[in-house]
Amino acid sequence: MDIARMRANFGKAAAAGDEAPLYFYSHLFLSHPETRQMFPVSMRHQRDRLFAALGEVVALVDDVDALVPVLQQLGRDHRKFGTAAAHYPAVGASLLATLEHFDGDWDDELAADWTTAYTLVADVMVAAAEQAAGQPPWWDAKVLTHEMHGHDIAVLQVQPQIALEHEAGQSVSVETELRPRLWRYYSVANAPRPDGILELHVQAQDGGPVSSALVRHVGVGDVLRLGPPVGRLTLEPRSERDLLLVADGTGIAPLKALVDQVARHGPARRVDLFVGARTEERLYDLPALRRTAAENPWLTVTPVVSQDERSELEQGDVADVVARRGPWTNRDVYVAGSPRMVRSTRSQLVAGGVPEERIRTEAFSASRPGPSVEGKVSS
C-alpha cells in the first residue's frame, strides 16, 4: 500500500470540514437505510466524530503493533450500537465513495489500497467482536451517588448490575435515556473494586448534550448504560519504576485510578501527582486527593493554579511547574487533561531527558468527545 498517498488522500477529505462526514452519512443512509437506526436522531454531534476517529486509524496504519489493539477495542465497543459483520461492507463502500468524491486524483490503485486497508481493519474488528460475544454489549449501571462540584462538574458513583471488568486508567462510554444513542467516554476514577462500583468525573460542556444531562439532570437511582472499557493509559505491568502523574481538569480521573491501583495492589513505588487549574476553586477533587496522600506516605500531591494570585498554592502552568521540579528521567510518566497542557508537558519532559516511550498521554477536549487511539478525550 502507498501509505503516504493514502494519508494525503484522507487529508483532502478531512480538509473539507463538515462536508465530508455529511457526504459519507448521506451515502450510507441512502444506500443502506437499515443503518440509520443505529445512530441518534440528530446527527449534529455525530458527524465530526467519524473523520476524527478515521484520521487516528490512518495515523497508525503502518504501525501494526499499535493499531491492532486499538481496532480490537473498537470492535468490542461497537457491539453496543448493534453493529454486525454485515454492516462493515456498507460502511467501507461509503468511505471509499467519500474519499473519491473529495480527491480529483483518485484512481484504481488508490481505490485498491484503501480496499485492502479497510478490509484488514474490518477483519480485526469483526474478529474481536465475535470473541466478545459472551460478554454484554453494554452494562446497565445504577447511579448510587451524584455529587456536584461547582456549577459544571459532577462526580458520580455507579454500580453495574453485571460485573464490568476494567483496568485502572481505562474509560467507558456512557449513554443516558435522556440522550438516546449518544455515547460519550469518561475515565473511571478508581481501580477495580470488589463491589464493582465505578467513579466517573463529568464536566458539562457548552453544547455537550450527554455531559450536560449527566451533570444537571441525571440523579441517584437513575440507570445508565456503560460500554466496554477502552484506553491504554494503564500501568506498564513489567515496570516497577516510580511514577510522575500530571493532570488538569477532569484529567485527574484516570490518574486517580492509577494511584488507587498502586494503593490496592502495588508494587511499592513513589508517586508524584501534579494537578493544575486556573483557580483554587477549580481543583474540585483536591480534598479527596489530600486524604489519599495522608493515608499513603509514598504519594505526594502538588496542586498548581495559573490565574489565582490570592491562592497560596504553587503558581504557574502545571507543565512548567513539573519541568522545574525535575529531573524525572527515572520515572514512568502519565499525563491527562487539556490538549495544550498535554502537549506542553510532553515536550518539556522530553527536552528534560525523559524517554518518549515512557510517557503515556490522554487529551480531553470539548470538541472531541470520544476516545482516540493515543488516549481519550471527553465531553
C-alpha positions in Angstrom: 0.0 0.0 0.0 1.1 3.5 -0.7 0.5 4.8 2.8 1.8 8.3 2.1 -0.6 8.7 -0.7 -3.5 7.3 1.4 -2.8 9.8 4.1 -2.7 12.7 1.6 -6.0 11.5 0.1 -7.6 11.3 3.6 -6.2 14.8 4.3 -8.1 16.2 1.3 -11.4 14.8 2.6 -10.7 16.0 6.2 -9.9 19.4 4.9 -13.5 19.7 3.5 -14.7 20.0 7.1 -18.4 19.1 7.7 -18.9 18.4 4.0 -17.0 15.1 4.1 -18.9 13.4 7.0 -22.2 14.8 5.6 -21.4 13.2 2.3 -20.4 9.9 4.0 -23.6 9.6 6.1 -25.8 10.6 3.2 -24.3 8.0 1.0 -24.5 5.4 3.8 -28.1 6.1 4.7 -29.3 6.3 1.1 -27.5 3.1 0.0 -28.2 1.1 3.3 -31.2 2.8 5.0 -31.3 0.0 7.6 -28.1 1.5 9.2 -29.9 4.8 10.1 -31.5 3.3 13.2 -28.0 2.7 14.7 -27.4 6.4 15.0 -29.0 9.2 17.1 -32.0 11.2 15.7 -29.9 14.3 15.4 -26.5 13.8 13.7 -25.2 17.2 14.7 -22.9 15.7 17.4 -22.0 12.6 15.4 -20.7 13.8 12.1 -17.3 15.3 13.3 -16.5 12.1 15.3 -16.2 9.9 12.3 -13.3 11.5 10.5 -11.5 12.3 13.7 -11.5 8.5 14.5 -10.6 7.6 10.9 -7.7 10.0 11.0 -6.3 8.4 14.1 -6.5 4.9 12.5 -4.8 6.3 9.3 -2.0 7.7 11.5 -1.2 4.2 12.8 -1.9 2.2 9.7 1.8 1.4 9.3 2.3 0.5 13.0 0.5 -2.8 13.3 1.6 -3.5 16.9 0.0 -0.2 18.0 -3.0 -0.3 15.7 -4.3 -3.9 16.2 -5.1 -3.5 20.0 -7.0 -0.2 19.2 -9.1 -1.9 16.5 -9.8 -4.8 18.8 -11.1 -2.4 21.4 -13.2 -0.6 18.9 -14.6 -3.9 17.6 -15.8 -4.9 21.0 -17.0 -1.4 21.8 -19.1 -1.1 18.6 -21.3 -4.0 19.7 -23.3 -1.6 21.8 -24.5 0.1 18.6 -25.9 -3.2 17.3 -23.0 -3.4 14.7 -22.8 -6.7 13.0 -20.3 -8.1 10.5 -22.8 -7.4 7.7 -22.6 -3.7 8.3 -18.8 -3.4 7.6 -19.0 -3.7 3.8 -21.7 -1.0 3.7 -19.5 1.4 5.7 -16.5 0.6 3.6 -18.3 1.3 0.4 -19.5 4.7 1.7 -16.0 5.5 3.0 -14.4 4.9 -0.4 -17.1 6.8 -2.2 -16.4 9.8 0.2 -12.6 9.6 -0.3 -13.1 9.5 -4.1 -15.6 12.4 -4.1 -13.1 14.8 -2.5 -10.0 13.8 -4.5 -9.6 14.7 -8.1 -6.6 12.4 -8.4 -8.5 9.3 -7.3 -7.6 6.2 -9.4 -7.8 2.4 -9.3 -4.5 2.0 -7.5 -5.6 4.3 -4.6 -9.0 2.5 -4.5 -7.3 -0.9 -4.3 -5.0 0.3 -1.4 -8.0 1.7 0.5 -10.0 -1.5 -0.1 -7.1 -3.6 1.2 -6.6 -1.4 4.3 -10.3 -1.2 5.2 -10.7 -5.0 4.7 -7.9 -5.6 7.2 -9.4 -3.1 9.7 -12.8 -4.6 9.4 -11.5 -8.2 9.8 -9.7 -7.3 13.1 -12.8 -5.5 14.4 -15.2 -8.3 13.5 -13.0 -11.0 15.0 -12.7 -9.0 18.2 -16.5 -8.6 18.4 -17.0 -12.3 17.8 -14.6 -13.2 20.6 -16.5 -10.9 22.9 -19.8 -12.5 22.1 -20.1 -14.0 25.6 -20.0 -10.5 27.2 -22.8 -8.0 27.3 -22.7 -5.3 24.5 -23.4 -2.8 27.3 -23.9 -2.8 31.1 -26.8 -1.3 32.9 -25.5 0.7 35.9 -27.4 2.4 38.7 -26.4 5.8 39.9 -25.6 5.5 43.6 -24.3 9.0 44.3 -24.3 12.3 42.3 -22.1 15.0 43.9 -21.9 18.5 42.4 -18.6 20.4 42.4 -19.3 24.0 41.5 -21.9 24.5 38.7 -20.5 22.3 36.0 -18.7 19.2 37.4 -20.3 16.1 38.9 -18.7 13.1 40.4 -20.9 10.0 40.0 -20.6 6.6 41.6 -22.4 3.9 39.6 -22.8 0.2 40.1 -23.2 -2.1 37.0 -25.8 -4.8 37.5 -23.3 -7.3 36.0 -19.6 -7.0 36.8 -17.7 -4.8 34.4 -14.1 -5.8 34.3 -11.7 -2.9 33.6 -8.1 -1.8 34.2 -7.1 1.3 36.2 -6.7 4.2 33.7 -9.3 2.9 31.2 -12.6 4.7 30.3 -16.1 3.6 29.5 -18.7 5.1 27.2 -21.9 6.3 28.8 -25.4 6.6 27.4 -28.4 8.0 29.3 -32.0 7.5 28.3 -32.2 11.3 28.3 -30.0 11.3 25.2 -30.6 8.0 23.4 -27.9 6.6 21.1 -25.5 9.3 22.1 -22.4 7.8 23.8 -19.6 9.7 25.4 -16.4 8.4 27.0 -15.4 9.1 30.6 -12.5 7.8 32.6 -13.1 5.6 35.5 -11.5 7.3 38.6 -10.8 4.1 40.6 -9.1 0.8 40.2 -11.4 -2.3 40.1 -13.1 -2.8 43.4 -14.7 -5.9 44.9 -18.1 -4.2 44.9 -17.8 -3.3 41.2 -18.5 0.4 41.8 -17.1 2.9 39.3 -16.5 6.6 39.9 -17.0 8.9 36.9 -16.0 12.6 36.7 -18.1 14.6 34.3 -17.8 18.3 33.3 -20.7 19.8 31.5 -19.6 21.3 28.2 -21.4 24.1 26.2 -23.4 22.2 23.5 -22.5 18.9 25.0 -25.8 17.0 25.3 -24.6 14.0 27.2 -22.3 15.8 29.6 -25.0 18.4 30.4 -27.5 15.7 31.0 -25.2 13.7 33.3 -24.3 16.8 35.3 -27.6 18.6 35.6 -30.4 16.1 35.1 -29.3 12.5 36.0 -29.8 11.7 39.7 -29.5 9.0 42.2 -31.4 5.9 41.3 -31.2 6.5 37.5 -29.8 3.8 35.3 -27.1 4.5 32.7 -25.7 2.3 30.0 -21.9 1.7 30.0 -19.9 0.4 27.1 -16.8 -1.9 27.3 -13.6 -0.4 28.8 -11.2 1.2 26.3 -7.9 3.0 26.6 -4.2 2.5 27.1 -3.4 4.9 29.9 -2.7 1.9 32.1 0.3 1.0 34.2 3.1 -0.9 32.4 2.9 -4.3 34.0 6.6 -5.0 33.5 7.8 -1.8 35.2 8.2 -1.0 38.9 9.6 2.5 38.3 8.3 5.4 40.3 5.5 7.4 38.8 5.0 11.0 37.7 1.4 11.9 37.1 0.2 15.2 35.6 -3.4 16.3 35.2 -5.6 19.3 34.8 -9.4 19.4 34.8 -11.2 16.1 34.8 -8.0 14.6 33.5 -7.4 13.8 37.2 -9.9 10.9 36.9 -7.7 8.2 35.2 -4.6 9.3 37.2 -6.6 8.9 40.4 -7.4 5.4 39.3 -3.6 4.7 38.8 -3.0 5.9 42.4 -5.8 3.6 43.6 -4.2 0.7 41.7 -0.8 1.3 43.4 -2.5 1.6 46.8 -4.5 -1.6 46.3 -2.1 -3.8 44.5 1.4 -2.2 44.4 4.2 -2.7 43.7 5.5 -0.2 46.2 6.8 2.9 44.5 6.9 6.6 44.9 4.2 8.6 43.1 4.3 12.4 42.5 0.9 13.8 41.3 0.7 17.3 40.0 -2.8 18.7 39.3 -3.4 22.1 37.7 -6.3 24.5 37.4 -6.9 28.2 36.7 -8.1 28.9 40.2 -8.1 27.1 43.5 -11.8 26.5 43.5 -11.5 24.6 40.2 -9.3 22.0 41.9 -12.6 20.2 42.6 -11.1 16.9 43.8 -8.3 18.2 45.9 -9.8 17.3 49.3 -10.1 13.7 48.2 -6.6 13.6 46.8 -5.2 15.1 50.1 -7.0 12.4 52.1 -5.4 9.8 49.9 -1.9 11.3 50.3 -2.4 11.5 54.1 -3.1 7.8 54.1 -0.3 6.8 51.8 3.2 8.3 52.5 4.5 7.3 49.1 2.1 9.8 47.4 2.9 13.5 47.1 0.1 15.7 45.7 1.1 19.2 44.3 -1.8 21.4 43.3 -1.0 24.3 40.9 -3.0 27.4 39.9 -2.3 29.5 36.9 -4.7 32.5 37.4 -5.2 32.9 41.1 -2.8 35.3 42.7 -4.7 35.2 46.0 -4.1 31.5 46.4 -1.2 30.2 48.5 -0.8 27.2 46.2 2.0 26.8 43.7 1.6 29.4 40.9 2.1 28.8 37.1 1.2 26.5 34.4 1.3 22.9 35.7 3.6 21.8 32.8 6.1 24.5 33.8 6.0 23.6 37.4 6.6 19.9 36.7 9.6 20.8 34.5 11.1 23.0 37.3 10.7 20.2 39.8 12.6 17.7 37.7 14.6 15.9 36.5 12.1 13.0 36.1 14.3 10.8 33.9 13.8 7.7 36.1 10.0 7.9 36.1 7.2 6.4 34.1 5.0 9.4 33.2 1.2 9.6 32.7 -0.4 12.9 31.6 -4.1 13.5 31.1 -6.1 16.7 30.5 -6.4 19.6 28.1 -4.6 19.2 24.7 -2.5 22.3 25.3 -1.3 21.1 28.7 -0.6 17.5 27.5 1.5 18.8 24.6 3.4 21.2 26.7 4.1 18.7 29.5 5.2 16.0 27.0 7.6 18.4 25.1 9.2 19.8 28.3 9.7 16.3 29.8 11.3 15.0 26.6 13.5 18.1 26.5 14.4 17.3 30.1 15.6 13.8 29.2 12.6 11.6 29.8 12.4 8.9 27.0 9.3 9.4 24.9 8.4 5.7 25.2 7.9 6.2 29.0 5.3 9.0 28.5 1.6 8.0 28.1 -1.0 10.7 27.5 -4.7 11.3 27.0 -6.1 14.6 25.8 -9.5 15.8 26.8 -11.3 18.3 24.6 -14.8 19.7 24.5 -14.9 19.5 20.7 -13.8 15.8 20.6 -16.0 13.8 22.9 -14.7 10.3 22.2 -11.7 8.0 22.5 -8.6 8.4 20.4 -6.1 5.8 19.5 -3.4 7.6 21.6 -5.8 8.0 24.5 -9.1 9.6 25.1 -10.9 12.9 25.0 -14.2 13.6 26.8 -17.1 15.9 27.0 
